[in-house]
Amino acid sequence: MHPGGENRSQVDESGYFLPIYQPLTQTKEILDQVTSESYDRLVAILEQFPTAKITLHINACLTQTISGTSREASGYERA
């Protein structure tokens, strides 16, 4: 039960704010680990709840790194 008493078995309609960050100098090994342990899990959860609303705060260097350096390891493709 949600602290307010109502059942929150579905995604809260207000959405969630998710900040994700990796430094520009992050090693490929660490980035691949973070991708498999966090980012891949996040994508899997969002696929289970296609109407979920999120605000993703991600820095530009991380989007460039994911779309380049770790794309092969993570399965992410450039949009």
Distance bins in CASP14 RR format, pairs under 12 A and 6 or more apart:
PFRMAT RR
TARGET T0000
AUTHOR 0000-0000-0000
RMODE 2
METHOD distances of the structure
MODEL  1
1 7 1 0 0 1 0 0 0 0 0 0 0
1 8 1 0 0 1 0 0 0 0 0 0 0
1 9 0 0 0 0 1 0 0 0 0 0 0
2 8 1 0 1 0 0 0 0 0 0 0 0
2 9 0 0 0 0 1 0 0 0 0 0 0
2 10 0 0 0 0 0 1 0 0 0 0 0
2 12 0 0 0 0 1 0 0 0 0 0 0
4 12 0 0 0 0 0 1 0 0 0 0 0
6 12 0 0 0 0 0 1 0 0 0 0 0
8 14 0 0 0 0 0 1 0 0 0 0 0
8 15 0 0 0 0 0 1 0 0 0 0 0
9 49 0 0 0 0 0 1 0 0 0 0 0
10 48 0 0 0 0 0 1 0 0 0 0 0
10 49 0 0 0 0 1 0 0 0 0 0 0
10 51 0 0 0 0 1 0 0 0 0 0 0
10 52 0 0 0 0 1 0 0 0 0 0 0
10 53 0 0 0 0 0 1 0 0 0 0 0
11 45 0 0 0 0 1 0 0 0 0 0 0
11 46 0 0 0 0 1 0 0 0 0 0 0
11 48 0 0 0 0 1 0 0 0 0 0 0
11 49 1 0 1 0 0 0 0 0 0 0 0
11 50 0 0 0 0 1 0 0 0 0 0 0
11 51 1 0 0 1 0 0 0 0 0 0 0
11 52 1 0 1 0 0 0 0 0 0 0 0
11 53 1 0 0 1 0 0 0 0 0 0 0
11 54 0 0 0 0 1 0 0 0 0 0 0
12 49 0 0 0 0 0 1 0 0 0 0 0
12 51 0 0 0 0 0 1 0 0 0 0 0
12 52 0 0 0 0 1 0 0 0 0 0 0
12 53 0 0 0 0 1 0 0 0 0 0 0
12 54 0 0 0 0 0 1 0 0 0 0 0
13 49 0 0 0 0 0 1 0 0 0 0 0
13 51 0 0 0 0 1 0 0 0 0 0 0
13 52 0 0 0 0 1 0 0 0 0 0 0
13 53 1 0 0 1 0 0 0 0 0 0 0
13 54 0 0 0 0 0 1 0 0 0 0 0
14 52 0 0 0 0 0 1 0 0 0 0 0
14 53 1 0 0 1 0 0 0 0 0 0 0
14 54 0 0 0 0 0 1 0 0 0 0 0
14 55 0 0 0 0 0 1 0 0 0 0 0
15 46 0 0 0 0 0 1 0 0 0 0 0
15 49 0 0 0 0 0 1 0 0 0 0 0
15 51 0 0 0 0 0 1 0 0 0 0 0
15 52 1 0 0 1 0 0 0 0 0 0 0
15 53 1 0 1 0 0 0 0 0 0 0 0
15 54 1 0 1 0 0 0 0 0 0 0 0
15 55 1 0 0 1 0 0 0 0 0 0 0
15 56 0 0 0 0 0 1 0 0 0 0 0
16 42 0 0 0 0 0 1 0 0 0 0 0
16 45 0 0 0 0 0 1 0 0 0 0 0
16 46 0 0 0 0 0 1 0 0 0 0 0
16 49 0 0 0 0 0 1 0 0 0 0 0
16 52 1 0 0 1 0 0 0 0 0 0 0
16 53 1 0 0 1 0 0 0 0 0 0 0
16 54 1 0 1 0 0 0 0 0 0 0 0
16 55 1 0 0 1 0 0 0 0 0 0 0
16 56 0 0 0 0 1 0 0 0 0 0 0
16 57 0 0 0 0 0 1 0 0 0 0 0
17 53 0 0 0 0 0 1 0 0 0 0 0
17 54 1 0 0 1 0 0 0 0 0 0 0
17 55 1 0 1 0 0 0 0 0 0 0 0
17 56 0 0 0 0 1 0 0 0 0 0 0
17 57 1 0 0 1 0 0 0 0 0 0 0
17 58 0 0 0 0 0 1 0 0 0 0 0
18 38 0 0 0 0 0 1 0 0 0 0 0
18 39 0 0 0 0 0 1 0 0 0 0 0
18 41 0 0 0 0 0 1 0 0 0 0 0
18 42 1 0 0 1 0 0 0 0 0 0 0
18 43 0 0 0 0 0 1 0 0 0 0 0
18 45 0 0 0 0 0 1 0 0 0 0 0
18 46 0 0 0 0 0 1 0 0 0 0 0
18 52 0 0 0 0 0 1 0 0 0 0 0
18 53 0 0 0 0 0 1 0 0 0 0 0
18 54 1 0 1 0 0 0 0 0 0 0 0
18 55 1 0 0 1 0 0 0 0 0 0 0
18 56 1 0 1 0 0 0 0 0 0 0 0
18 57 1 0 0 1 0 0 0 0 0 0 0
18 58 0 0 0 0 1 0 0 0 0 0 0
19 38 0 0 0 0 0 1 0 0 0 0 0
19 42 0 0 0 0 0 1 0 0 0 0 0
19 54 0 0 0 0 0 1 0 0 0 0 0
19 55 0 0 0 0 1 0 0 0 0 0 0
19 56 0 0 0 0 1 0 0 0 0 0 0
19 57 1 0 1 0 0 0 0 0 0 0 0
19 58 1 0 0 1 0 0 0 0 0 0 0
19 59 0 0 0 0 1 0 0 0 0 0 0
19 62 0 0 0 0 0 1 0 0 0 0 0
20 31 0 0 0 0 0 1 0 0 0 0 0
20 34 0 0 0 0 1 0 0 0 0 0 0
20 35 0 0 0 0 0 1 0 0 0 0 0
20 38 1 0 0 1 0 0 0 0 0 0 0
20 39 1 0 0 1 0 0 0 0 0 0 0
20 41 0 0 0 0 0 1 0 0 0 0 0
20 42 0 0 0 0 1 0 0 0 0 0 0
20 43 0 0 0 0 0 1 0 0 0 0 0
20 54 0 0 0 0 0 1 0 0 0 0 0
20 55 0 0 0 0 0 1 0 0 0 0 0
20 56 1 0 0 1 0 0 0 0 0 0 0
20 57 1 0 0 1 0 0 0 0 0 0 0
20 58 1 0 1 0 0 0 0 0 0 0 0
20 59 0 0 0 0 1 0 0 0 0 0 0
20 61 0 0 0 0 0 1 0 0 0 0 0
20 62 1 0 0 1 0 0 0 0 0 0 0
20 63 0 0 0 0 0 1 0 0 0 0 0
20 65 0 0 0 0 0 1 0 0 0 0 0
20 66 0 0 0 0 1 0 0 0 0 0 0
21 31 0 0 0 0 0 1 0 0 0 0 0
21 34 0 0 0 0 0 1 0 0 0 0 0
21 38 0 0 0 0 0 1 0 0 0 0 0
21 39 0 0 0 0 0 1 0 0 0 0 0
21 56 0 0 0 0 0 1 0 0 0 0 0
21 57 0 0 0 0 1 0 0 0 0 0 0
21 58 1 0 0 1 0 0 0 0 0 0 0
21 59 1 0 1 0 0 0 0 0 0 0 0
21 60 0 0 0 0 0 1 0 0 0 0 0
21 61 0 0 0 0 1 0 0 0 0 0 0
21 62 1 0 0 1 0 0 0 0 0 0 0
21 63 0 0 0 0 0 1 0 0 0 0 0
21 65 0 0 0 0 0 1 0 0 0 0 0
22 28 0 0 0 0 0 1 0 0 0 0 0
22 30 1 0 0 1 0 0 0 0 0 0 0
22 31 1 0 1 0 0 0 0 0 0 0 0
22 32 0 0 0 0 0 1 0 0 0 0 0
22 33 0 0 0 0 0 1 0 0 0 0 0
22 34 1 0 0 1 0 0 0 0 0 0 0
22 35 0 0 0 0 1 0 0 0 0 0 0
22 38 0 0 0 0 1 0 0 0 0 0 0
22 39 0 0 0 0 1 0 0 0 0 0 0
22 58 0 0 0 0 1 0 0 0 0 0 0
22 59 0 0 0 0 1 0 0 0 0 0 0
22 60 0 0 0 0 0 1 0 0 0 0 0
22 61 1 0 0 1 0 0 0 0 0 0 0
22 62 1 0 1 0 0 0 0 0 0 0 0
22 63 0 0 0 0 0 1 0 0 0 0 0
22 64 0 0 0 0 0 1 0 0 0 0 0
22 65 1 0 0 1 0 0 0 0 0 0 0
22 66 0 0 0 0 1 0 0 0 0 0 0
22 69 0 0 0 0 0 1 0 0 0 0 0
22 70 0 0 0 0 1 0 0 0 0 0 0
23 30 0 0 0 0 1 0 0 0 0 0 0
23 31 0 0 0 0 1 0 0 0 0 0 0
23 34 0 0 0 0 0 1 0 0 0 0 0
23 59 0 0 0 0 1 0 0 0 0 0 0
23 61 0 0 0 0 1 0 0 0 0 0 0
23 62 0 0 0 0 1 0 0 0 0 0 0
23 65 0 0 0 0 1 0 0 0 0 0 0
24 31 0 0 0 0 0 1 0 0 0 0 0
24 59 0 0 0 0 1 0 0 0 0 0 0
24 60 0 0 0 0 1 0 0 0 0 0 0
24 61 1 0 1 0 0 0 0 0 0 0 0
24 62 0 0 0 0 1 0 0 0 0 0 0
24 63 0 0 0 0 0 1 0 0 0 0 0
24 64 0 0 0 0 1 0 0 0 0 0 0
24 65 1 0 0 1 0 0 0 0 0 0 0
24 69 0 0 0 0 0 1 0 0 0 0 0
25 31 0 0 0 0 0 1 0 0 0 0 0
25 61 0 0 0 0 1 0 0 0 0 0 0
25 62 0 0 0 0 0 1 0 0 0 0 0
25 65 0 0 0 0 0 1 0 0 0 0 0
25 69 0 0 0 0 0 1 0 0 0 0 0
26 32 0 0 0 0 1 0 0 0 0 0 0
26 33 0 0 0 0 0 1 0 0 0 0 0
26 34 1 0 0 1 0 0 0 0 0 0 0
26 35 0 0 0 0 0 1 0 0 0 0 0
26 59 0 0 0 0 0 1 0 0 0 0 0
26 61 0 0 0 0 1 0 0 0 0 0 0
26 62 0 0 0 0 1 0 0 0 0 0 0
26 64 0 0 0 0 0 1 0 0 0 0 0
26 65 1 0 0 1 0 0 0 0 0 0 0
26 66 0 0 0 0 0 1 0 0 0 0 0
26 69 0 0 0 0 1 0 0 0 0 0 0
26 70 0 0 0 0 1 0 0 0 0 0 0
27 33 0 0 0 0 1 0 0 0 0 0 0
27 34 0 0 0 0 0 1 0 0 0 0 0
27 65 0 0 0 0 0 1 0 0 0 0 0
27 69 0 0 0 0 1 0 0 0 0 0 0
27 70 0 0 0 0 0 1 0 0 0 0 0
28 34 0 0 0 0 0 1 0 0 0 0 0
28 35 0 0 0 0 0 1 0 0 0 0 0
28 65 0 0 0 0 1 0 0 0 0 0 0
28 66 0 0 0 0 0 1 0 0 0 0 0
28 68 0 0 0 0 0 1 0 0 0 0 0
28 69 1 0 1 0 0 0 0 0 0 0 0
28 70 1 0 0 1 0 0 0 0 0 0 0
28 71 0 0 0 0 0 1 0 0 0 0 0
28 72 0 0 0 0 0 1 0 0 0 0 0
28 73 0 0 0 0 1 0 0 0 0 0 0
28 74 0 0 0 0 0 1 0 0 0 0 0
29 35 0 0 0 0 0 1 0 0 0 0 0
29 36 0 0 0 0 0 1 0 0 0 0 0
29 69 0 0 0 0 0 1 0 0 0 0 0
29 70 0 0 0 0 1 0 0 0 0 0 0
29 73 0 0 0 0 1 0 0 0 0 0 0
30 36 0 0 0 0 0 1 0 0 0 0 0
30 37 0 0 0 0 0 1 0 0 0 0 0
30 38 0 0 0 0 0 1 0 0 0 0 0
30 65 0 0 0 0 0 1 0 0 0 0 0
30 69 0 0 0 0 0 1 0 0 0 0 0
30 70 0 0 0 0 0 1 0 0 0 0 0
30 73 0 0 0 0 0 1 0 0 0 0 0
31 37 0 0 0 0 0 1 0 0 0 0 0
31 38 0 0 0 0 0 1 0 0 0 0 0
31 39 0 0 0 0 1 0 0 0 0 0 0
31 61 0 0 0 0 0 1 0 0 0 0 0
31 62 0 0 0 0 1 0 0 0 0 0 0
31 64 0 0 0 0 0 1 0 0 0 0 0
31 65 1 0 0 1 0 0 0 0 0 0 0
31 66 1 0 0 1 0 0 0 0 0 0 0
31 67 0 0 0 0 0 1 0 0 0 0 0
31 68 0 0 0 0 0 1 0 0 0 0 0
31 69 1 0 0 1 0 0 0 0 0 0 0
31 70 1 0 1 0 0 0 0 0 0 0 0
31 71 0 0 0 0 0 1 0 0 0 0 0
31 73 0 0 0 0 1 0 0 0 0 0 0
31 74 0 0 0 0 1 0 0 0 0 0 0
31 76 0 0 0 0 0 1 0 0 0 0 0
32 38 0 0 0 0 0 1 0 0 0 0 0
32 39 0 0 0 0 0 1 0 0 0 0 0
32 40 0 0 0 0 0 1 0 0 0 0 0
32 65 0 0 0 0 0 1 0 0 0 0 0
32 66 0 0 0 0 0 1 0 0 0 0 0
32 68 0 0 0 0 0 1 0 0 0 0 0
32 69 0 0 0 0 1 0 0 0 0 0 0
32 70 1 0 1 0 0 0 0 0 0 0 0
32 71 0 0 0 0 0 1 0 0 0 0 0
32 72 0 0 0 0 1 0 0 0 0 0 0
32 73 1 0 1 0 0 0 0 0 0 0 0
32 74 1 0 0 1 0 0 0 0 0 0 0
32 75 0 0 0 0 0 1 0 0 0 0 0
32 76 0 0 0 0 0 1 0 0 0 0 0
33 39 0 0 0 0 0 1 0 0 0 0 0
33 40 0 0 0 0 0 1 0 0 0 0 0
33 70 0 0 0 0 1 0 0 0 0 0 0
33 73 0 0 0 0 1 0 0 0 0 0 0
33 74 0 0 0 0 0 1 0 0 0 0 0
34 40 0 0 0 0 1 0 0 0 0 0 0
34 41 0 0 0 0 0 1 0 0 0 0 0
34 42 0 0 0 0 0 1 0 0 0 0 0
34 62 0 0 0 0 1 0 0 0 0 0 0
34 65 0 0 0 0 0 1 0 0 0 0 0
34 66 0 0 0 0 1 0 0 0 0 0 0
34 70 0 0 0 0 1 0 0 0 0 0 0
34 73 0 0 0 0 0 1 0 0 0 0 0
34 74 0 0 0 0 1 0 0 0 0 0 0
35 41 0 0 0 0 1 0 0 0 0 0 0
35 42 0 0 0 0 1 0 0 0 0 0 0
35 43 0 0 0 0 1 0 0 0 0 0 0
35 62 0 0 0 0 0 1 0 0 0 0 0
35 65 0 0 0 0 1 0 0 0 0 0 0
35 66 1 0 0 1 0 0 0 0 0 0 0
35 67 0 0 0 0 0 1 0 0 0 0 0
35 68 0 0 0 0 0 1 0 0 0 0 0
35 69 0 0 0 0 1 0 0 0 0 0 0
35 70 1 0 1 0 0 0 0 0 0 0 0
35 71 0 0 0 0 1 0 0 0 0 0 0
35 72 0 0 0 0 0 1 0 0 0 0 0
35 73 1 0 0 1 0 0 0 0 0 0 0
35 74 1 0 1 0 0 0 0 0 0 0 0
35 75 0 0 0 0 1 0 0 0 0 0 0
35 76 1 0 0 1 0 0 0 0 0 0 0
36 42 0 0 0 0 0 1 0 0 0 0 0
36 43 0 0 0 0 0 1 0 0 0 0 0
36 44 0 0 0 0 0 1 0 0 0 0 0
36 70 0 0 0 0 1 0 0 0 0 0 0
36 73 1 0 0 1 0 0 0 0 0 0 0
36 74 1 0 0 1 0 0 0 0 0 0 0
36 75 0 0 0 0 0 1 0 0 0 0 0
36 76 0 0 0 0 0 1 0 0 0 0 0
37 44 0 0 0 0 0 1 0 0 0 0 0
37 74 0 0 0 0 0 1 0 0 0 0 0
38 44 0 0 0 0 0 1 0 0 0 0 0
38 45 0 0 0 0 0 1 0 0 0 0 0
38 58 0 0 0 0 0 1 0 0 0 0 0
38 62 0 0 0 0 0 1 0 0 0 0 0
38 66 0 0 0 0 0 1 0 0 0 0 0
38 74 0 0 0 0 0 1 0 0 0 0 0
39 45 0 0 0 0 0 1 0 0 0 0 0
39 46 0 0 0 0 0 1 0 0 0 0 0
39 56 0 0 0 0 0 1 0 0 0 0 0
39 58 0 0 0 0 1 0 0 0 0 0 0
39 62 0 0 0 0 1 0 0 0 0 0 0
39 63 0 0 0 0 0 1 0 0 0 0 0
39 65 0 0 0 0 0 1 0 0 0 0 0
39 66 1 0 0 1 0 0 0 0 0 0 0
39 70 0 0 0 0 1 0 0 0 0 0 0
39 71 0 0 0 0 0 1 0 0 0 0 0
39 73 0 0 0 0 0 1 0 0 0 0 0
39 74 1 0 0 1 0 0 0 0 0 0 0
39 75 0 0 0 0 0 1 0 0 0 0 0
39 76 1 0 0 1 0 0 0 0 0 0 0
40 46 0 0 0 0 0 1 0 0 0 0 0
40 47 0 0 0 0 0 1 0 0 0 0 0
40 66 0 0 0 0 0 1 0 0 0 0 0
40 70 0 0 0 0 0 1 0 0 0 0 0
40 73 0 0 0 0 0 1 0 0 0 0 0
40 74 1 0 0 1 0 0 0 0 0 0 0
40 75 0 0 0 0 1 0 0 0 0 0 0
40 76 0 0 0 0 1 0 0 0 0 0 0
41 47 0 0 0 0 0 1 0 0 0 0 0
41 48 0 0 0 0 0 1 0 0 0 0 0
41 74 0 0 0 0 0 1 0 0 0 0 0
42 48 0 0 0 0 0 1 0 0 0 0 0
42 49 0 0 0 0 0 1 0 0 0 0 0
42 52 0 0 0 0 0 1 0 0 0 0 0
42 54 0 0 0 0 1 0 0 0 0 0 0
42 56 0 0 0 0 1 0 0 0 0 0 0
42 58 0 0 0 0 0 1 0 0 0 0 0
42 74 0 0 0 0 0 1 0 0 0 0 0
42 76 0 0 0 0 0 1 0 0 0 0 0
43 49 0 0 0 0 0 1 0 0 0 0 0
43 50 0 0 0 0 0 1 0 0 0 0 0
43 52 0 0 0 0 0 1 0 0 0 0 0
43 54 0 0 0 0 0 1 0 0 0 0 0
43 56 0 0 0 0 0 1 0 0 0 0 0
43 66 0 0 0 0 0 1 0 0 0 0 0
43 74 0 0 0 0 1 0 0 0 0 0 0
43 75 0 0 0 0 1 0 0 0 0 0 0
43 76 0 0 0 0 1 0 0 0 0 0 0
43 77 0 0 0 0 0 1 0 0 0 0 0
45 52 1 0 0 1 0 0 0 0 0 0 0
45 54 0 0 0 0 1 0 0 0 0 0 0
46 52 1 0 1 0 0 0 0 0 0 0 0
46 53 0 0 0 0 0 1 0 0 0 0 0
46 54 1 0 0 1 0 0 0 0 0 0 0
46 56 0 0 0 0 1 0 0 0 0 0 0
56 62 0 0 0 0 0 1 0 0 0 0 0
56 63 0 0 0 0 1 0 0 0 0 0 0
56 66 0 0 0 0 0 1 0 0 0 0 0
57 63 0 0 0 0 0 1 0 0 0 0 0
58 64 0 0 0 0 0 1 0 0 0 0 0
58 65 0 0 0 0 0 1 0 0 0 0 0
58 66 0 0 0 0 1 0 0 0 0 0 0
58 67 0 0 0 0 0 1 0 0 0 0 0
59 65 0 0 0 0 1 0 0 0 0 0 0
59 66 0 0 0 0 0 1 0 0 0 0 0
60 66 0 0 0 0 0 1 0 0 0 0 0
60 67 0 0 0 0 0 1 0 0 0 0 0
61 67 0 0 0 0 0 1 0 0 0 0 0
61 68 0 0 0 0 0 1 0 0 0 0 0
61 69 0 0 0 0 0 1 0 0 0 0 0
62 68 0 0 0 0 0 1 0 0 0 0 0
62 69 0 0 0 0 0 1 0 0 0 0 0
62 70 0 0 0 0 0 1 0 0 0 0 0
62 76 0 0 0 0 0 1 0 0 0 0 0
63 69 0 0 0 0 0 1 0 0 0 0 0
63 70 0 0 0 0 0 1 0 0 0 0 0
63 71 0 0 0 0 0 1 0 0 0 0 0
63 76 0 0 0 0 1 0 0 0 0 0 0
63 78 0 0 0 0 1 0 0 0 0 0 0
63 79 0 0 0 0 1 0 0 0 0 0 0
64 70 0 0 0 0 0 1 0 0 0 0 0
64 71 0 0 0 0 0 1 0 0 0 0 0
64 76 0 0 0 0 0 1 0 0 0 0 0
64 78 0 0 0 0 1 0 0 0 0 0 0
65 71 0 0 0 0 1 0 0 0 0 0 0
65 73 0 0 0 0 0 1 0 0 0 0 0
65 74 0 0 0 0 0 1 0 0 0 0 0
65 76 0 0 0 0 0 1 0 0 0 0 0
65 78 0 0 0 0 0 1 0 0 0 0 0
66 72 0 0 0 0 0 1 0 0 0 0 0
66 73 0 0 0 0 1 0 0 0 0 0 0
66 74 1 0 0 1 0 0 0 0 0 0 0
66 75 0 0 0 0 1 0 0 0 0 0 0
66 76 1 0 1 0 0 0 0 0 0 0 0
66 77 0 0 0 0 0 1 0 0 0 0 0
66 78 0 0 0 0 1 0 0 0 0 0 0
66 79 0 0 0 0 0 1 0 0 0 0 0
67 74 0 0 0 0 1 0 0 0 0 0 0
67 75 0 0 0 0 0 1 0 0 0 0 0
67 76 1 0 0 1 0 0 0 0 0 0 0
67 77 1 0 0 1 0 0 0 0 0 0 0
67 78 1 0 1 0 0 0 0 0 0 0 0
67 79 0 0 0 0 1 0 0 0 0 0 0
68 74 0 0 0 0 1 0 0 0 0 0 0
68 75 0 0 0 0 0 1 0 0 0 0 0
68 76 0 0 0 0 1 0 0 0 0 0 0
68 77 0 0 0 0 0 1 0 0 0 0 0
68 78 1 0 0 1 0 0 0 0 0 0 0
69 76 0 0 0 0 0 1 0 0 0 0 0
70 76 1 0 0 1 0 0 0 0 0 0 0
70 77 0 0 0 0 0 1 0 0 0 0 0
71 77 1 0 0 1 0 0 0 0 0 0 0
71 78 1 0 0 1 0 0 0 0 0 0 0
71 79 0 0 0 0 0 1 0 0 0 0 0
END
